[in-house]
C-alpha cells in the first residue's frame, strides 16, 4: 500500500482517503504489531478510543473499535476528548494502547487516526512502518470468548479535567479569560477547567455540530478571539485547535502571543522555579531567532529539531528535558503531559499571570520577535533544494549577509512539489527582499 503515516498519524479526506475499511485494517494491524512486540505483557489487551467533533469521527470510531475488538482487544470508548486527554487517559487507565481520531487543525472534511502506546506516548516511525506493512494481511481471527469487549468510559472526561486543574500552582480567581474552543474537542474540557479554577470564563465557538470544527475559529483564525477579548475587557484569551493539542494566546490589547512567546514565558517560569531540566528548551527550526536570542540572554540553552511536534517530543525524551514546543502553539510540558496540550498550556500561562500580577503582554516581552517572511515556491523539484550548487550558494551568501542579525531556512515540502523559503531579519522590508531574491533563485534553478 505504500507509506500512509505522516508526521502525525494517518490523515486524509474522510470516506475517500481515510475509509472505514482502512480504519478497520489499521486497528487490526496496530493490535498485531503491538501485541507481537510484547506491548500487551501477555495479558488481555485494552485500548481507549477517542475522537474530536467531526461528523466523520462517528463512523471512523465505529470502524476502529470493530477492528480492535475483532483482534481480541477490549475497548473503552471515551467519546469526544482532546488528543492530550486521550494520551492522559491511556496512561491513567493503564491501557495498552490509545487511538485518537482527529485531523487536528485541518478543515472538517478531513480526518485522521493516530495511535499511542502504553503511557500515552506516540508510536515511533519504526512501529508505524510495521503497521503499514501488516495492512490487509491474512490473520487468524479469535472467536467465542476471545473476541474483545467494548464499553464506555463515562468518567474519563472528568478525570482529565481534574488532572488539568491539579496542574495549576494557583487558583485563577479575579481573572477574566476568553476561550475559543474551535467547536472542537475542548468545548467542554476548556470551560470546565477554568471555571473549576475560579476564573470568570467567556466561551466562544463551543457549540459543535459535527461540521463547524475549525470553521473560521480556533487557533488558525484568531480574529474572533481578539474581538471577544476587547469586547469583554478580558485579561487574556486562548484559542485551541480542533483536537486541542495546541494553544495560541491573545493579550488584553488584542495582540497575538504565539507559540514561541508562550514557550519563552514558561521557560522563564520553570527556570525561576528550578524545574527546567538542564536549563534547556526544545524547539523546531521554525522558531523565531528572537526566541533563541531571548533564551541566550536568560542563560538557557536551545535545542532545535526538524519541524513537527513528534520530533520535539523525541528530543525531549532522549535528553530528559522538561519543556519544548512549536511556534504554532504545540507546547509540551513533560511534568504534566506526554504530548502538546492546549488547555494545559492556557492554564499554566494564566497561573503565571496570577502569580506575578503581570499581563501576558508584559510577560511575553521577554523576547522580541524578528520579522519573519515565508515564501512558498510551487512547481519546483524539492528533492534538489539541498544539493543544487546555485541554490545553496545563494543561501550561503544570504546567511552571511544576515549573520548575527537574522537567518535563512529552505525547507522542501514533504508532500508537494514546493519549497518554503523562510527569512528573518531586523526589518520586515529586508526580510521580504532577501526572501524574494532567494525564491527567485529557487524558482529558476529548480523549475520542473
One Martini backbone bead per residue (centre of mass of N, CA, C, O) as a GRO file, in nm:
protein
  448
    1UNK     BB    1   0.051   0.066  -0.011
    2UNK     BB    2   0.248   0.225   0.141
    3UNK     BB    3   0.284   0.535   0.264
    4UNK     BB    4   0.053   0.679   0.531
    5UNK     BB    5   0.227   0.802   0.736
    6UNK     BB    6   0.283   1.081   0.905
    7UNK     BB    7   0.369   1.310   1.153
    8UNK     BB    8   0.035   1.257   1.250
    9UNK     BB    9  -0.041   1.005   1.120
   10UNK     BB   10  -0.345   0.946   0.960
   11UNK     BB   11  -0.447   1.140   0.668
   12UNK     BB   12  -0.769   1.261   0.526
   13UNK     BB   13  -1.032   1.218   0.337
   14UNK     BB   14  -1.322   1.134   0.445
   15UNK     BB   15  -1.429   0.848   0.264
   16UNK     BB   16  -1.168   0.839   0.066
   17UNK     BB   17  -0.892   0.803   0.210
   18UNK     BB   18  -1.048   0.763   0.491
   19UNK     BB   19  -1.175   0.464   0.565
   20UNK     BB   20  -1.333   0.213   0.717
   21UNK     BB   21  -1.150  -0.010   0.611
   22UNK     BB   22  -0.882   0.121   0.698
   23UNK     BB   23  -0.948   0.145   1.000
   24UNK     BB   24  -0.968  -0.152   1.054
   25UNK     BB   25  -0.683  -0.234   0.952
   26UNK     BB   26  -0.521  -0.053   1.142
   27UNK     BB   27  -0.621  -0.175   1.408
   28UNK     BB   28  -0.528  -0.463   1.357
   29UNK     BB   29  -0.228  -0.407   1.298
   30UNK     BB   30  -0.166  -0.266   1.567
   31UNK     BB   31  -0.234  -0.504   1.748
   32UNK     BB   32  -0.026  -0.700   1.631
   33UNK     BB   33   0.234  -0.539   1.666
   34UNK     BB   34   0.214  -0.482   1.971
   35UNK     BB   35   0.181  -0.774   2.060
   36UNK     BB   36   0.456  -0.885   1.932
   37UNK     BB   37   0.629  -0.665   2.110
   38UNK     BB   38   0.496  -0.687   2.417
   39UNK     BB   39   0.279  -0.454   2.498
   40UNK     BB   40   0.064  -0.669   2.654
   41UNK     BB   41   0.194  -0.863   2.868
   42UNK     BB   42   0.027  -1.137   2.829
   43UNK     BB   43  -0.250  -0.994   2.823
   44UNK     BB   44  -0.543  -0.858   2.806
   45UNK     BB   45  -0.609  -0.619   2.595
   46UNK     BB   46  -0.621  -0.254   2.597
   47UNK     BB   47  -0.831   0.028   2.484
   48UNK     BB   48  -0.850   0.365   2.380
   49UNK     BB   49  -1.115   0.579   2.234
   50UNK     BB   50  -1.107   0.884   2.046
   51UNK     BB   51  -1.259   1.210   1.955
   52UNK     BB   52  -1.378   1.447   1.775
   53UNK     BB   53  -1.646   1.649   1.618
   54UNK     BB   54  -1.656   1.505   1.369
   55UNK     BB   55  -1.877   1.330   1.187
   56UNK     BB   56  -1.667   1.110   1.082
   57UNK     BB   57  -1.588   0.998   1.369
   58UNK     BB   58  -1.816   0.794   1.403
   59UNK     BB   59  -1.738   0.579   1.184
   60UNK     BB   60  -1.438   0.555   1.265
   61UNK     BB   61  -1.481   0.457   1.548
   62UNK     BB   62  -1.636   0.202   1.477
   63UNK     BB   63  -1.405   0.077   1.310
   64UNK     BB   64  -1.183   0.070   1.523
   65UNK     BB   65  -1.337  -0.093   1.733
   66UNK     BB   66  -1.385  -0.340   1.552
   67UNK     BB   67  -1.090  -0.409   1.496
   68UNK     BB   68  -0.995  -0.449   1.787
   69UNK     BB   69  -1.207  -0.659   1.882
   70UNK     BB   70  -1.141  -0.869   1.652
   71UNK     BB   71  -0.832  -0.884   1.788
   72UNK     BB   72  -0.889  -0.899   2.120
   73UNK     BB   73  -0.965  -0.606   2.217
   74UNK     BB   74  -1.035  -0.405   2.473
   75UNK     BB   75  -1.279  -0.133   2.476
   76UNK     BB   76  -1.268   0.223   2.548
   77UNK     BB   77  -1.498   0.469   2.516
   78UNK     BB   78  -1.461   0.832   2.534
   79UNK     BB   79  -1.522   1.009   2.302
   80UNK     BB   80  -1.504   1.346   2.340
   81UNK     BB   81  -1.152   1.415   2.324
   82UNK     BB   82  -0.863   1.524   2.355
   83UNK     BB   83  -0.561   1.422   2.273
   84UNK     BB   84  -0.432   1.464   2.560
   85UNK     BB   85  -0.660   1.303   2.697
   86UNK     BB   86  -0.600   1.033   2.566
   87UNK     BB   87  -0.312   1.013   2.674
   88UNK     BB   88  -0.380   1.029   2.973
   89UNK     BB   89  -0.587   0.782   2.976
   90UNK     BB   90  -0.392   0.567   2.887
   91UNK     BB   91  -0.235   0.590   3.155
   92UNK     BB   92  -0.457   0.607   3.382
   93UNK     BB   93  -0.595   0.320   3.268
   94UNK     BB   94  -0.373   0.119   3.173
   95UNK     BB   95  -0.338   0.108   2.877
   96UNK     BB   96  -0.193  -0.036   2.588
   97UNK     BB   97  -0.371   0.169   2.409
   98UNK     BB   98  -0.427   0.444   2.177
   99UNK     BB   99  -0.698   0.630   2.002
  100UNK     BB  100  -0.706   0.905   1.768
  101UNK     BB  101  -0.974   1.094   1.613
  102UNK     BB  102  -0.807   1.326   1.399
  103UNK     BB  103  -0.722   1.656   1.217
  104UNK     BB  104  -0.715   1.889   1.397
  105UNK     BB  105  -0.672   2.185   1.199
  106UNK     BB  106  -0.826   2.079   0.987
  107UNK     BB  107  -1.067   2.049   0.795
  108UNK     BB  108  -1.359   1.880   0.829
  109UNK     BB  109  -1.336   1.658   0.593
  110UNK     BB  110  -1.115   1.570   0.755
  111UNK     BB  111  -0.912   1.297   0.889
  112UNK     BB  112  -0.777   1.088   1.167
  113UNK     BB  113  -0.512   0.853   1.285
  114UNK     BB  114  -0.379   0.785   1.612
  115UNK     BB  115  -0.122   0.624   1.796
  116UNK     BB  116  -0.077   0.479   2.124
  117UNK     BB  117   0.106   0.390   2.381
  118UNK     BB  118   0.213   0.321   2.658
  119UNK     BB  119   0.164   0.621   2.847
  120UNK     BB  120   0.085   0.811   2.584
  121UNK     BB  121   0.273   0.752   2.340
  122UNK     BB  122   0.396   0.791   2.051
  123UNK     BB  123   0.478   0.635   1.783
  124UNK     BB  124   0.723   0.525   1.606
  125UNK     BB  125   0.832   0.485   1.289
  126UNK     BB  126   0.877   0.179   1.295
  127UNK     BB  127   0.594   0.095   1.389
  128UNK     BB  128   0.438   0.229   1.159
  129UNK     BB  129   0.567   0.059   0.936
  130UNK     BB  130   0.465  -0.212   1.044
  131UNK     BB  131   0.168  -0.149   1.009
  132UNK     BB  132   0.172  -0.104   0.707
  133UNK     BB  133   0.285  -0.399   0.640
  134UNK     BB  134   0.004  -0.538   0.776
  135UNK     BB  135  -0.190  -0.470   0.572
  136UNK     BB  136  -0.419  -0.708   0.457
  137UNK     BB  137  -0.348  -0.949   0.611
  138UNK     BB  138  -0.360  -1.251   0.703
  139UNK     BB  139  -0.561  -1.392   0.985
  140UNK     BB  140  -0.626  -1.511   1.303
  141UNK     BB  141  -0.938  -1.533   1.434
  142UNK     BB  142  -1.110  -1.479   1.694
  143UNK     BB  143  -1.336  -1.653   1.915
  144UNK     BB  144  -1.573  -1.605   2.114
  145UNK     BB  145  -1.422  -1.515   2.414
  146UNK     BB  146  -1.169  -1.374   2.243
  147UNK     BB  147  -1.309  -1.136   2.194
  148UNK     BB  148  -1.374  -0.818   2.228
  149UNK     BB  149  -1.469  -0.566   2.440
  150UNK     BB  150  -1.726  -0.304   2.475
  151UNK     BB  151  -1.702   0.026   2.626
  152UNK     BB  152  -1.766   0.285   2.846
  153UNK     BB  153  -1.600   0.609   2.958
  154UNK     BB  154  -1.751   0.849   3.143
  155UNK     BB  155  -1.506   0.951   3.346
  156UNK     BB  156  -1.271   1.066   3.172
  157UNK     BB  157  -1.323   1.372   3.149
  158UNK     BB  158  -1.310   1.431   3.456
  159UNK     BB  159  -1.021   1.329   3.501
  160UNK     BB  160  -0.887   1.535   3.313
  161UNK     BB  161  -0.980   1.792   3.453
  162UNK     BB  162  -0.845   1.729   3.727
  163UNK     BB  163  -0.561   1.729   3.612
  164UNK     BB  164  -0.556   2.025   3.518
  165UNK     BB  165  -0.618   2.158   3.787
  166UNK     BB  166  -0.370   2.027   3.942
  167UNK     BB  167  -0.144   2.184   3.768
  168UNK     BB  168  -0.207   2.432   3.923
  169UNK     BB  169  -0.047   2.663   4.151
  170UNK     BB  170  -0.324   2.829   4.114
  171UNK     BB  171  -0.567   3.027   4.129
  172UNK     BB  172  -0.803   3.242   3.907
  173UNK     BB  173  -0.911   3.460   4.061
  174UNK     BB  174  -1.001   3.763   3.874
  175UNK     BB  175  -0.998   3.634   3.598
  176UNK     BB  176  -1.051   3.706   3.252
  177UNK     BB  177  -1.147   3.447   3.017
  178UNK     BB  178  -1.103   3.357   2.680
  179UNK     BB  179  -1.252   3.082   2.488
  180UNK     BB  180  -1.149   2.908   2.191
  181UNK     BB  181  -1.285   2.585   2.087
  182UNK     BB  182  -1.337   2.529   1.768
  183UNK     BB  183  -1.566   2.322   1.780
  184UNK     BB  184  -1.427   2.104   1.965
  185UNK     BB  185  -1.276   1.897   2.208
  186UNK     BB  186  -1.276   2.162   2.425
  187UNK     BB  187  -1.582   2.254   2.487
  188UNK     BB  188  -1.568   2.132   2.790
  189UNK     BB  189  -1.286   2.131   2.922
  190UNK     BB  190  -1.210   2.427   2.924
  191UNK     BB  191  -1.439   2.558   3.096
  192UNK     BB  192  -1.425   2.361   3.338
  193UNK     BB  193  -1.136   2.427   3.427
  194UNK     BB  194  -1.160   2.739   3.470
  195UNK     BB  195  -1.398   2.730   3.665
  196UNK     BB  196  -1.256   2.553   3.886
  197UNK     BB  197  -1.027   2.796   3.918
  198UNK     BB  198  -1.215   3.083   3.920
  199UNK     BB  199  -1.271   3.195   3.657
  200UNK     BB  200  -1.382   3.418   3.423
  201UNK     BB  201  -1.582   3.283   3.160
  202UNK     BB  202  -1.548   3.308   2.804
  203UNK     BB  203  -1.727   3.147   2.542
  204UNK     BB  204  -1.628   3.033   2.215
  205UNK     BB  205  -1.683   2.801   1.999
  206UNK     BB  206  -1.895   2.566   2.177
  207UNK     BB  207  -2.095   2.443   1.916
  208UNK     BB  208  -2.098   2.155   1.798
  209UNK     BB  209  -2.218   1.988   1.467
  210UNK     BB  210  -1.974   1.832   1.287
  211UNK     BB  211  -1.901   2.098   1.071
  212UNK     BB  212  -1.752   2.354   1.258
  213UNK     BB  213  -1.471   2.275   1.276
  214UNK     BB  214  -1.243   2.540   1.238
  215UNK     BB  215  -1.457   2.754   1.142
  216UNK     BB  216  -1.336   3.052   1.170
  217UNK     BB  217  -1.159   2.927   1.414
  218UNK     BB  218  -0.932   2.931   1.640
  219UNK     BB  219  -0.581   2.903   1.591
  220UNK     BB  220  -0.635   2.986   1.266
  221UNK     BB  221  -0.865   3.211   1.383
  222UNK     BB  222  -0.822   3.506   1.581
  223UNK     BB  223  -1.034   3.738   1.542
  224UNK     BB  224  -1.261   3.656   1.741
  225UNK     BB  225  -1.088   3.661   1.998
  226UNK     BB  226  -0.993   3.951   1.986
  227UNK     BB  227  -1.277   4.076   2.002
  228UNK     BB  228  -1.367   3.943   2.271
  229UNK     BB  229  -1.152   4.060   2.457
  230UNK     BB  230  -1.231   4.357   2.408
  231UNK     BB  231  -1.538   4.339   2.472
  232UNK     BB  232  -1.478   4.209   2.781
  233UNK     BB  233  -1.212   4.295   2.918
  234UNK     BB  234  -0.992   4.091   2.918
  235UNK     BB  235  -0.688   3.945   3.013
  236UNK     BB  236  -0.743   3.690   2.818
  237UNK     BB  237  -0.681   3.462   2.536
  238UNK     BB  238  -0.773   3.128   2.405
  239UNK     BB  239  -0.669   2.906   2.137
  240UNK     BB  240  -0.784   2.623   1.982
  241UNK     BB  241  -0.799   2.330   1.832
  242UNK     BB  242  -0.977   2.056   1.743
  243UNK     BB  243  -0.781   1.870   1.959
  244UNK     BB  244  -0.622   2.051   2.174
  245UNK     BB  245  -0.279   2.056   2.119
  246UNK     BB  246  -0.315   2.372   2.093
  247UNK     BB  247  -0.195   2.721   2.168
  248UNK     BB  248  -0.314   3.053   2.159
  249UNK     BB  249  -0.273   3.403   2.230
  250UNK     BB  250  -0.437   3.693   2.389
  251UNK     BB  251  -0.423   4.000   2.483
  252UNK     BB  252  -0.582   4.276   2.618
  253UNK     BB  253  -0.520   4.429   2.324
  254UNK     BB  254  -0.530   4.184   2.091
  255UNK     BB  255  -0.263   4.048   2.082
  256UNK     BB  256  -0.053   3.815   1.965
  257UNK     BB  257   0.057   3.500   2.117
  258UNK     BB  258   0.286   3.280   2.047
  259UNK     BB  259   0.463   2.993   2.088
  260UNK     BB  260   0.734   3.128   2.150
  261UNK     BB  261   0.631   3.317   2.375
  262UNK     BB  262   0.515   3.101   2.555
  263UNK     BB  263   0.782   2.949   2.598
  264UNK     BB  264   0.934   3.184   2.726
  265UNK     BB  265   0.756   3.217   2.974
  266UNK     BB  266   0.781   2.917   3.078
  267UNK     BB  267   1.088   2.904   3.099
  268UNK     BB  268   1.121   3.123   3.315
  269UNK     BB  269   0.937   2.990   3.523
  270UNK     BB  270   1.104   2.724   3.547
  271UNK     BB  271   1.367   2.855   3.624
  272UNK     BB  272   1.267   2.985   3.891
  273UNK     BB  273   1.160   2.694   4.003
  274UNK     BB  274   1.374   2.462   3.914
  275UNK     BB  275   1.229   2.277   3.652
  276UNK     BB  276   1.443   2.317   3.425
  277UNK     BB  277   1.591   2.095   3.245
  278UNK     BB  278   1.909   2.189   3.186
  279UNK     BB  279   1.832   2.466   3.077
  280UNK     BB  280   1.613   2.355   2.847
  281UNK     BB  281   1.486   2.404   2.510
  282UNK     BB  282   1.258   2.266   2.270
  283UNK     BB  283   1.272   2.321   1.917
  284UNK     BB  284   1.238   2.438   1.603
  285UNK     BB  285   1.351   2.578   1.307
  286UNK     BB  286   1.094   2.791   1.314
  287UNK     BB  287   1.192   2.945   1.528
  288UNK     BB  288   1.254   3.237   1.642
  289UNK     BB  289   1.538   3.414   1.691
  290UNK     BB  290   1.430   3.575   1.935
  291UNK     BB  291   1.414   3.328   2.116
  292UNK     BB  292   1.709   3.246   2.124
  293UNK     BB  293   1.811   3.519   2.233
  294UNK     BB  294   1.644   3.512   2.497
  295UNK     BB  295   1.770   3.253   2.610
  296UNK     BB  296   2.056   3.354   2.620
  297UNK     BB  297   2.002   3.590   2.821
  298UNK     BB  298   1.887   3.367   3.041
  299UNK     BB  299   2.084   3.107   3.025
  300UNK     BB  300   1.968   2.928   2.790
  301UNK     BB  301   1.906   2.637   2.609
  302UNK     BB  302   1.883   2.541   2.257
  303UNK     BB  303   1.693   2.292   2.090
  304UNK     BB  304   1.684   2.181   1.748
  305UNK     BB  305   1.441   2.065   1.514
  306UNK     BB  306   1.240   1.937   1.330
  307UNK     BB  307   0.941   1.965   1.196
  308UNK     BB  308   0.751   1.870   1.465
  309UNK     BB  309   0.632   1.749   1.763
  310UNK     BB  310   0.764   1.464   1.755
  311UNK     BB  311   1.062   1.573   1.752
  312UNK     BB  312   1.049   1.720   2.013
  313UNK     BB  313   0.974   1.476   2.189
  314UNK     BB  314   1.218   1.300   2.123
  315UNK     BB  315   1.429   1.500   2.239
  316UNK     BB  316   1.314   1.511   2.523
  317UNK     BB  317   1.341   1.208   2.590
  318UNK     BB  318   1.645   1.176   2.529
  319UNK     BB  319   1.726   1.432   2.739
  320UNK     BB  320   1.512   1.494   2.974
  321UNK     BB  321   1.321   1.719   2.907
  322UNK     BB  322   1.053   1.963   3.007
  323UNK     BB  323   1.059   2.164   2.742
  324UNK     BB  324   0.846   2.222   2.449
  325UNK     BB  325   0.800   2.338   2.093
  326UNK     BB  326   0.590   2.550   1.886
  327UNK     BB  327   0.486   2.825   1.713
  328UNK     BB  328   0.185   2.699   1.672
  329UNK     BB  329   0.130   2.582   1.998
  330UNK     BB  330   0.301   2.351   2.073
  331UNK     BB  331   0.310   2.236   2.416
  332UNK     BB  332   0.550   2.063   2.625
  333UNK     BB  333   0.478   1.934   2.957
  334UNK     BB  334   0.632   1.678   3.112
  335UNK     BB  335   0.503   1.693   3.406
  336UNK     BB  336   0.185   1.659   3.260
  337UNK     BB  337   0.274   1.549   2.961
  338UNK     BB  338   0.309   1.361   2.635
  339UNK     BB  339   0.188   1.619   2.496
  340UNK     BB  340   0.029   1.846   2.352
  341UNK     BB  341  -0.154   2.110   2.554
  342UNK     BB  342  -0.375   2.363   2.542
  343UNK     BB  343  -0.509   2.384   2.824
  344UNK     BB  344  -0.254   2.358   2.991
  345UNK     BB  345  -0.117   2.609   2.877
  346UNK     BB  346  -0.334   2.812   2.966
  347UNK     BB  347  -0.308   2.757   3.267
  348UNK     BB  348  -0.004   2.830   3.302
  349UNK     BB  349  -0.028   3.121   3.204
  350UNK     BB  350  -0.242   3.216   3.406
  351UNK     BB  351  -0.075   3.150   3.659
  352UNK     BB  352   0.152   3.348   3.594
  353UNK     BB  353  -0.019   3.597   3.607
  354UNK     BB  354  -0.121   3.561   3.897
  355UNK     BB  355   0.159   3.539   4.048
  356UNK     BB  356   0.282   3.824   3.918
  357UNK     BB  357   0.070   4.049   3.808
  358UNK     BB  358   0.100   4.005   3.498
  359UNK     BB  359   0.084   4.035   3.180
  360UNK     BB  360   0.125   3.881   2.887
  361UNK     BB  361   0.273   4.111   2.745
  362UNK     BB  362   0.491   4.144   2.963
  363UNK     BB  363   0.597   3.853   2.961
  364UNK     BB  364   0.653   3.839   2.640
  365UNK     BB  365   0.891   4.065   2.648
  366UNK     BB  366   1.137   3.867   2.674
  367UNK     BB  367   1.075   3.880   2.363
  368UNK     BB  368   1.183   3.956   2.022
  369UNK     BB  369   1.047   3.964   1.722
  370UNK     BB  370   1.139   3.879   1.422
  371UNK     BB  371   1.096   3.928   1.117
  372UNK     BB  372   0.888   3.700   0.917
  373UNK     BB  373   0.934   3.528   0.603
  374UNK     BB  374   0.712   3.338   0.381
  375UNK     BB  375   0.793   3.151   0.081
  376UNK     BB  376   0.622   2.986  -0.172
  377UNK     BB  377   0.756   2.744  -0.413
  378UNK     BB  378   0.620   2.621  -0.685
  379UNK     BB  379   0.696   2.390  -0.919
  380UNK     BB  380   0.937   2.213  -0.788
  381UNK     BB  381   1.239   2.043  -0.710
  382UNK     BB  382   1.273   1.950  -0.386
  383UNK     BB  383   1.515   1.735  -0.396
  384UNK     BB  384   1.739   1.985  -0.483
  385UNK     BB  385   1.763   2.203  -0.249
  386UNK     BB  386   2.034   2.065  -0.102
  387UNK     BB  387   2.227   2.041  -0.393
  388UNK     BB  388   2.215   2.293  -0.539
  389UNK     BB  389   2.466   2.520  -0.593
  390UNK     BB  390   2.312   2.785  -0.641
  391UNK     BB  391   2.120   2.773  -0.405
  392UNK     BB  392   2.336   2.733  -0.181
  393UNK     BB  393   2.490   2.993  -0.247
  394UNK     BB  394   2.257   3.189  -0.182
  395UNK     BB  395   2.221   3.101   0.112
  396UNK     BB  396   2.508   3.164   0.209
  397UNK     BB  397   2.504   3.466   0.139
  398UNK     BB  398   2.254   3.546   0.307
  399UNK     BB  399   2.362   3.442   0.580
  400UNK     BB  400   2.611   3.626   0.589
  401UNK     BB  401   2.451   3.900   0.577
  402UNK     BB  402   2.279   3.798   0.857
  403UNK     BB  403   2.486   3.770   1.061
  404UNK     BB  404   2.347   3.813   1.386
  405UNK     BB  405   2.045   3.924   1.256
  406UNK     BB  406   1.969   3.646   1.109
  407UNK     BB  407   1.791   3.411   0.881
  408UNK     BB  408   1.795   3.099   0.684
  409UNK     BB  409   1.530   2.880   0.533
  410UNK     BB  410   1.508   2.570   0.365
  411UNK     BB  411   1.189   2.387   0.290
  412UNK     BB  412   1.074   2.104   0.191
  413UNK     BB  413   0.814   1.948   0.105
  414UNK     BB  414   0.656   1.635   0.187
  415UNK     BB  415   0.400   1.650  -0.058
  416UNK     BB  416   0.509   1.881  -0.249
  417UNK     BB  417   0.618   2.086  -0.529
  418UNK     BB  418   0.781   2.249  -0.274
  419UNK     BB  419   0.939   2.554  -0.145
  420UNK     BB  420   1.046   2.696   0.159
  421UNK     BB  421   1.106   3.044   0.238
  422UNK     BB  422   1.292   3.158   0.521
  423UNK     BB  423   1.305   3.492   0.675
  424UNK     BB  424   1.515   3.674   0.900
  425UNK     BB  425   1.502   4.020   1.020
  426UNK     BB  426   1.513   4.337   1.147
  427UNK     BB  427   1.331   4.380   0.889
  428UNK     BB  428   1.068   4.338   0.677
  429UNK     BB  429   1.201   4.443   0.422
  430UNK     BB  430   1.457   4.268   0.426
  431UNK     BB  431   1.316   3.993   0.442
  432UNK     BB  432   1.162   4.020   0.173
  433UNK     BB  433   1.401   4.063  -0.015
  434UNK     BB  434   1.549   3.796   0.045
  435UNK     BB  435   1.315   3.603  -0.014
  436UNK     BB  436   1.268   3.686  -0.310
  437UNK     BB  437   1.550   3.624  -0.414
  438UNK     BB  438   1.551   3.320  -0.335
  439UNK     BB  439   1.293   3.240  -0.484
  440UNK     BB  440   1.405   3.301  -0.765
  441UNK     BB  441   1.628   3.088  -0.761
  442UNK     BB  442   1.448   2.843  -0.714
  443UNK     BB  443   1.263   2.879  -0.961
  444UNK     BB  444   1.495   2.855  -1.173
  445UNK     BB  445   1.665   2.594  -1.076
  446UNK     BB  446   1.388   2.397  -0.995
  447UNK     BB  447   1.238   2.363  -1.238
  448UNK     BB  448   1.013   2.137  -1.406
   0.00000   0.00000   0.00000
